[in-house]
Amino acid sequence: MDVLHSALWVSDLESTLEFYETEIGLTKLNEFEGGDGATNVYLEGDNGVVLQFKHHPDRDNDEPIEPTALDHLAFGVDDVDATVEHLVEEADCTHVRGPLDSEGASARIAFIEDPNGYGIELIDDDAFDD
């Protein structure tokens, strides 16, 4: 059985897509309105992993989404330090922790939050080199 995608509710679809397409570098695969009236947008990373973002205009969008069960999404980056600096300064992300060298992950990592408050872990791509 293959994992196809993860779906996340978002309070501001425009800022979410701006962040994930422009700052993270994901590519839009598809966008449609579902039978429930929610807009569904699928974005794909270079490695084929897909995230689905859902937004409904009648949902209470005055308050940010409260991500209660999801701990974080993880993205491989070329330079953790530079990426954190860029995302905090240019994309107005909240800095949570790091950059730091994680013995458990055997990599340099950092944590930020996306525009919806979802946790984002940035992991140095070198950790996955053979």
URRA-V228879 format. One record per residue. N is the residue number from 1. PSI is psi in whole degrees, 0 to 359 (none if undefined). Layout:
n & psi
N & PSI
N & PSI
This chain:
n & psi
1 & 134
2 & 144
3 & 125
4 & 316
5 & 168
6 & 141
7 & 134
8 & 131
9 & 140
10 & 149
11 & 334
12 & 97
13 & 319
14 & 311
15 & 328
16 & 312
17 & 321
18 & 315
19 & 307
20 & 329
21 & 310
22 & 312
23 & 320
24 & 330
25 & 19
26 & 158
27 & 133
28 & 128
29 & 319
30 & 152
31 & 133
32 & 162
33 & 124
34 & 172
35 & 339
36 & 1
37 & 359
38 & 140
39 & 132
40 & 124
41 & 129
42 & 127
43 & 143
44 & 141
45 & 172
46 & 333
47 & 6
48 & 356
49 & 136
50 & 138
51 & 138
52 & 128
53 & 131
54 & 137
55 & 134
56 & 128
57 & 335
58 & 353
59 & 152
60 & 93
61 & 6
62 & 332
63 & 143
64 & 153
65 & 140
66 & 95
67 & 99
68 & 323
69 & 331
70 & 126
71 & 306
72 & 165
73 & 146
74 & 138
75 & 135
76 & 134
77 & 158
78 & 322
79 & 102
80 & 313
81 & 312
82 & 323
83 & 316
84 & 311
85 & 313
86 & 311
87 & 326
88 & 316
89 & 317
90 & 326
91 & 3
92 & 36
93 & 153
94 & 127
95 & 128
96 & 307
97 & 148
98 & 190
99 & 147
100 & 158
101 & 119
102 & 117
103 & 319
104 & 320
105 & 351
106 & 44
107 & 165
108 & 129
109 & 166
110 & 160
111 & 135
112 & 180
113 & 144
114 & 180
115 & 343
116 & 357
117 & 4
118 & 140
119 & 137
120 & 124
121 & 129
122 & 128
123 & 133
124 & 124
125 & 332
126 & 339
127 & 341
128 & 4
129 & 142
130 & none
